[in-house]
Amino acid sequence: VAYLPNATASGRSVNIIGPQMPSNAWVHVAFTWSAENRANLYTSSYLQRTSGEASLLNNARGDQNSSPMTITLGTYNGAANCEGIEGIPISQTFMGSLDEMFVFARELQDSDLKQIIKP
């Protein structure tokens, strides 16, 4: 799940829900965003879901604050808790290991993602 608080001009939050992950297997997960292409969720370099609604990428609404985006890995037990979002029970939140995390200053393209996950 990618949860984007205050991601629309009206201050509405956007959820992007990808496929269920297989057990006991490594899966590369990527999230990209740009003003032009909006929000995209990939698994193993394949585009799974997109949201054209996510025109903003910050934690604030409008001009009230320009807080940077917060990245939470695993389960967040605050206002953005995934429990109950579109039927996702708490038992389906992330339980596993993370190997690496990268943050880039630009939107990665499909070819970039394929290059990163090459064994």
FIKOLZA-1660 file (N, C-alpha, C; in steps of 0.1 Angstrom, whole numbers, plus 5000, padded with zeros to 4 digits):
% residues 119
   i   px   py   pz ch aa at
   1 5009 4988 5000  A  V  N
   1 5000 5000 5000  A  V CA
   1 5009 5012 5000  A  V  C
   2 5006 5021 4991  A  A  N
   2 5012 5035 4992  A  A CA
   2 5001 5044 4996  A  A  C
   3 5003 5050 5008  A  Y  N
   3 4994 5060 5013  A  Y CA
   3 4999 5074 5012  A  Y  C
   4 4992 5082 5004  A  L  N
   4 4997 5096 5001  A  L CA
   4 4987 5106 5008  A  L  C
   5 4991 5111 5020  A  P  N
   5 4982 5121 5026  A  P CA
   5 4982 5134 5019  A  P  C
   6 4970 5140 5019  A  N  N
   6 4968 5153 5013  A  N CA
   6 4973 5154 4998  A  N  C
   7 4971 5143 4990  A  A  N
   7 4977 5142 4977  A  A CA
   7 4970 5149 4966  A  A  C
   8 4958 5154 4969  A  T  N
   8 4950 5161 4958  A  T CA
   8 4949 5176 4962  A  T  C
   9 4945 5184 4952  A  A  N
   9 4944 5198 4954  A  A CA
   9 4934 5201 4965  A  A  C
  10 4924 5193 4967  A  S  N
  10 4914 5195 4977  A  S CA
  10 4918 5189 4991  A  S  C
  11 4930 5183 4991  A  G  N
  11 4935 5178 5004  A  G CA
  11 4931 5164 5007  A  G  C
  12 4925 5157 4997  A  R  N
  12 4921 5143 4999  A  R CA
  12 4933 5134 4998  A  R  C
  13 4934 5124 5007  A  S  N
  13 4944 5114 5006  A  S CA
  13 4942 5103 4996  A  S  C
  14 4952 5097 4991  A  V  N
  14 4951 5087 4980  A  V CA
  14 4958 5074 4985  A  V  C
  15 4952 5063 4983  A  N  N
  15 4958 5050 4986  A  N CA
  15 4960 5042 4972  A  N  C
  16 4972 5036 4971  A  I  N
  16 4974 5028 4959  A  I CA
  16 4978 5014 4965  A  I  C
  17 4969 5005 4961  A  I  N
  17 4971 4991 4967  A  I CA
  17 4976 4982 4956  A  I  C
  18 4987 4976 4958  A  G  N
  18 4993 4966 4949  A  G CA
  18 4988 4952 4952  A  G  C
  19 4994 4942 4945  A  P  N
  19 4990 4929 4946  A  P CA
  19 4995 4923 4960  A  P  C
  20 4989 4912 4964  A  Q  N
  20 4994 4905 4976  A  Q CA
  20 5008 4899 4972  A  Q  C
  21 5017 4900 4981  A  M  N
  21 5031 4895 4979  A  M CA
  21 5032 4880 4982  A  M  C
  22 5040 4873 4974  A  P  N
  22 5041 4859 4977  A  P CA
  22 5049 4857 4990  A  P  C
  23 5047 4845 4996  A  S  N
  23 5054 4842 5009  A  S CA
  23 5068 4836 5005  A  S  C
  24 5077 4839 5013  A  N  N
  24 5091 4833 5012  A  N CA
  24 5098 4836 4999  A  N  C
  25 5096 4848 4993  A  A  N
  25 5102 4852 4981  A  A CA
  25 5105 4867 4982  A  A  C
  26 5117 4870 4976  A  W  N
  26 5121 4884 4975  A  W CA
  26 5112 4891 4964  A  W  C
  27 5107 4903 4967  A  V  N
  27 5100 4911 4957  A  V CA
  27 5105 4925 4958  A  V  C
  28 5108 4930 4946  A  H  N
  28 5113 4944 4945  A  H CA
  28 5101 4953 4944  A  H  C
  29 5100 4963 4953  A  V  N
  29 5088 4972 4953  A  V CA
  29 5093 4986 4950  A  V  C
  30 5087 4993 4941  A  A  N
  30 5091 5006 4938  A  A CA
  30 5079 5015 4937  A  A  C
  31 5081 5028 4942  A  F  N
  31 5070 5038 4941  A  F CA
  31 5077 5050 4934  A  F  C
  32 5070 5055 4923  A  T  N
  32 5075 5066 4916  A  T CA
  32 5064 5077 4916  A  T  C
  33 5069 5089 4916  A  W  N
  33 5059 5101 4915  A  W CA
  33 5066 5112 4907  A  W  C
  34 5058 5118 4899  A  S  N
  34 5062 5131 4892  A  S CA
  34 5049 5139 4890  A  S  C
  35 5051 5152 4888  A  A  N
  35 5039 5160 4885  A  A CA
  35 5032 5156 4872  A  A  C
  36 5040 5152 4863  A  E  N
  36 5035 5148 4850  A  E CA
  36 5028 5134 4850  A  E  C
  37 5035 5124 4856  A  N  N
  37 5030 5110 4855  A  N CA
  37 5023 5106 4868  A  N  C
  38 5023 5114 4878  A  R  N
  38 5016 5111 4891  A  R CA
  38 5022 5099 4898  A  R  C
  39 5014 5092 4905  A  A  N
  39 5019 5081 4914  A  A CA
  39 5018 5067 4907  A  A  C
  40 5029 5060 4908  A  N  N
  40 5029 5046 4903  A  N CA
  40 5035 5036 4912  A  N  C
  41 5029 5025 4913  A  L  N
  41 5034 5014 4922  A  L CA
  41 5039 5002 4914  A  L  C
  42 5051 4998 4916  A  Y  N
  42 5057 4987 4908  A  Y CA
  42 5061 4975 4917  A  Y  C
  43 5060 4963 4912  A  T  N
  43 5066 4951 4919  A  T CA
  43 5074 4945 4908  A  T  C
  44 5087 4942 4912  A  S  N
  44 5097 4935 4903  A  S CA
  44 5097 4942 4889  A  S  C
  45 5097 4955 4889  A  S  N
  45 5097 4964 4877  A  S CA
  45 5085 4964 4868  A  S  C
  46 5074 4957 4873  A  Y  N
  46 5061 4958 4865  A  Y CA
  46 5052 4967 4872  A  Y  C
  47 5046 4976 4864  A  L  N
  47 5036 4986 4869  A  L CA
  47 5024 4978 4873  A  L  C
  48 5020 4980 4886  A  Q  N
  48 5009 4973 4892  A  Q CA
  48 4997 4982 4893  A  Q  C
  49 4999 4994 4898  A  R  N
  49 4988 5004 4900  A  R CA
  49 4993 5018 4898  A  R  C
  50 4984 5027 4894  A  T  N
  50 4987 5041 4892  A  T CA
  50 4976 5049 4897  A  T  C
  51 4978 5061 4900  A  S  N
  51 4968 5071 4905  A  S CA
  51 4971 5084 4899  A  S  C
  52 4962 5088 4889  A  G  N
  52 4963 5101 4883  A  G CA
  52 4959 5112 4892  A  G  C
  53 4952 5109 4904  A  E  N
  53 4947 5119 4913  A  E CA
  53 4958 5125 4922  A  E  C
  54 4969 5118 4924  A  A  N
  54 4979 5123 4933  A  A CA
  54 4988 5134 4927  A  A  C
  55 4982 5146 4927  A  S  N
  55 4989 5157 4921  A  S CA
  55 4999 5164 4930  A  S  C
  56 4999 5160 4943  A  L  N
  56 5008 5166 4953  A  L CA
  56 5016 5155 4960  A  L  C
  57 5028 5158 4964  A  L  N
  57 5035 5148 4972  A  L CA
  57 5041 5155 4984  A  L  C
  58 5033 5156 4994  A  N  N
  58 5038 5162 5007  A  N CA
  58 5028 5158 5018  A  N  C
  59 5031 5161 5030  A  N  N
  59 5023 5158 5041  A  N CA
  59 5013 5169 5045  A  N  C
  60 5013 5180 5038  A  A  N
  60 5005 5191 5042  A  A CA
  60 4995 5194 5031  A  A  C
  61 4985 5202 5035  A  R  N
  61 4974 5205 5026  A  R CA
  61 4976 5220 5021  A  R  C
  62 4977 5222 5009  A  G  N
  62 4978 5235 5003  A  G CA
  62 4989 5243 5009  A  G  C
  63 4987 5256 5012  A  D  N
  63 4997 5265 5017  A  D CA
  63 4999 5264 5032  A  D  C
  64 4992 5255 5039  A  Q  N
  64 4992 5255 5054  A  Q CA
  64 5006 5251 5059  A  Q  C
  65 5013 5243 5052  A  N  N
  65 5026 5238 5056  A  N CA
  65 5032 5231 5044  A  N  C
  66 5045 5231 5043  A  S  N
  66 5052 5225 5032  A  S CA
  66 5061 5213 5037  A  S  C
  67 5055 5206 5046  A  S  N
  67 5063 5195 5052  A  S CA
  67 5068 5185 5042  A  S  C
  68 5080 5180 5043  A  P  N
  68 5085 5170 5034  A  P CA
  68 5077 5157 5035  A  P  C
  69 5077 5149 5025  A  M  N
  69 5070 5136 5025  A  M CA
  69 5077 5126 5035  A  M  C
  70 5069 5119 5043  A  T  N
  70 5073 5109 5052  A  T CA
  70 5073 5096 5046  A  T  C
  71 5083 5088 5047  A  I  N
  71 5083 5074 5042  A  I CA
  71 5083 5065 5054  A  I  C
  72 5073 5056 5054  A  T  N
  72 5071 5046 5065  A  T CA
  72 5072 5033 5059  A  T  C
  73 5081 5024 5064  A  L  N
  73 5082 5010 5059  A  L CA
  73 5076 5001 5069  A  L  C
  74 5068 4992 5065  A  G  N
  74 5062 4982 5074  A  G CA
  74 5048 4987 5078  A  G  C
  75 5045 4987 5091  A  T  N
  75 5032 4991 5096  A  T CA
  75 5033 5004 5103  A  T  C
  76 5025 5013 5100  A  Y  N
  76 5024 5026 5106  A  Y CA
  76 5012 5026 5115  A  Y  C
  77 5014 5029 5128  A  N  N
  77 5003 5028 5138  A  N CA
  77 4998 5042 5141  A  N  C
  78 4996 5051 5131  A  G  N
  78 4992 5064 5134  A  G CA
  78 4980 5067 5125  A  G  C
  79 4979 5080 5121  A  A  N
  79 4967 5084 5113  A  A CA
  79 4967 5077 5100  A  A  C
  80 4978 5072 5095  A  A  N
  80 4978 5065 5082  A  A CA
  80 4978 5050 5083  A  A  C
  81 4974 5045 5094  A  N  N
  81 4974 5030 5096  A  N CA
  81 4966 5024 5085  A  N  C
  82 4971 5013 5079  A  C  N
  82 4965 5007 5068  A  C CA
  82 4954 4998 5072  A  C  C
  83 4952 4995 5084  A  E  N
  83 4941 4986 5088  A  E CA
  83 4928 4991 5084  A  E  C
  84 4920 4983 5077  A  G  N
  84 4907 4987 5072  A  G CA
  84 4907 4995 5059  A  G  C
  85 4918 4999 5054  A  I  N
  85 4918 5006 5041  A  I CA
  85 4914 4997 5030  A  I  C
  86 4903 4999 5024  A  E  N
  86 4897 4991 5013  A  E CA
  86 4898 4976 5017  A  E  C
  87 4894 4973 5029  A  G  N
  87 4893 4959 5033  A  G CA
  87 4906 4952 5037  A  G  C
  88 4917 4960 5039  A  I  N
  88 4930 4953 5043  A  I CA
  88 4930 4951 5058  A  I  C
  89 4930 4939 5063  A  P  N
  89 4931 4937 5077  A  P CA
  89 4945 4938 5082  A  P  C
  90 4947 4940 5094  A  I  N
  90 4960 4942 5100  A  I CA
  90 4969 4930 5098  A  I  C
  91 4963 4918 5096  A  S  N
  91 4971 4906 5094  A  S CA
  91 4978 4907 5080  A  S  C
  92 4974 4916 5071  A  Q  N
  92 4980 4916 5058  A  Q CA
  92 4990 4928 5057  A  Q  C
  93 4993 4934 5068  A  T  N
  93 5003 4945 5067  A  T CA
  93 5017 4938 5066  A  T  C
  94 5027 4946 5062  A  F  N
  94 5040 4940 5059  A  F CA
  94 5047 4933 5071  A  F  C
  95 5050 4920 5069  A  M  N
  95 5058 4912 5078  A  M CA
  95 5069 4906 5070  A  M  C
  96 5081 4910 5072  A  G  N
  96 5092 4904 5065  A  G CA
  96 5105 4911 5067  A  G  C
  97 5114 4910 5058  A  S  N
  97 5127 4917 5059  A  S CA
  97 5129 4926 5047  A  S  C
  98 5136 4937 5050  A  L  N
  98 5140 4947 5040  A  L CA
  98 5155 4946 5038  A  L  C
  99 5159 4945 5025  A  D  N
  99 5173 4944 5022  A  D CA
  99 5179 4958 5019  A  D  C
 100 5173 4965 5010  A  E  N
 100 5179 4978 5006  A  E CA
 100 5167 4988 5004  A  E  C
 101 5170 5001 5006  A  M  N
 101 5161 5011 5002  A  M CA
 101 5168 5023 4996  A  M  C
 102 5163 5027 4985  A  F  N
 102 5169 5039 4978  A  F CA
 102 5159 5050 4976  A  F  C
 103 5163 5062 4977  A  V  N
 103 5155 5074 4974  A  V CA
 103 5162 5082 4964  A  V  C
 104 5156 5085 4953  A  F  N
 104 5162 5092 4942  A  F CA
 104 5155 5106 4941  A  F  C
 105 5163 5115 4935  A  A  N
 105 5158 5129 4934  A  A CA
 105 5151 5131 4921  A  A  C
 106 5148 5120 4913  A  R  N
 106 5140 5121 4901  A  R CA
 106 5131 5109 4900  A  R  C
 107 5122 5110 4891  A  E  N
 107 5113 5098 4888  A  E CA
 107 5121 5088 4880  A  E  C
 108 5121 5076 4885  A  L  N
 108 5127 5065 4877  A  L CA
 108 5117 5060 4866  A  L  C
 109 5122 5056 4855  A  Q  N
 109 5114 5050 4844  A  Q CA
 109 5115 5035 4845  A  Q  C
 110 5107 5028 4837  A  D  N
 110 5106 5014 4837  A  D CA
 110 5120 5008 4835  A  D  C
 111 5128 5013 4825  A  S  N
 111 5141 5008 4822  A  S CA
 111 5151 5010 4834  A  S  C
 112 5149 5021 4841  A  D  N
 112 5157 5023 4853  A  D CA
 112 5155 5012 4864  A  D  C
 113 5142 5009 4866  A  L  N
 113 5138 4999 4876  A  L CA
 113 5143 4985 4872  A  L  C
 114 5142 4982 4859  A  K  N
 114 5147 4969 4854  A  K CA
 114 5162 4968 4856  A  K  C
 115 5170 4979 4854  A  Q  N
 115 5184 4979 4856  A  Q CA
 115 5188 4977 4871  A  Q  C
 116 5180 4983 4880  A  I  N
 116 5183 4982 4894  A  I CA
 116 5181 4968 4899  A  I  C
 117 5171 4961 4895  A  I  N
 117 5168 4947 4900  A  I CA
 117 5175 4936 4893  A  I  C
 118 5184 4939 4883  A  K  N
 118 5192 4928 4877  A  K CA
 118 5200 4921 4887  A  K  C
 119 5200 4908 4887  A  P  N
 119 5208 4900 4897  A  P CA
 119 5223 4902 4894  A  P  C
% end
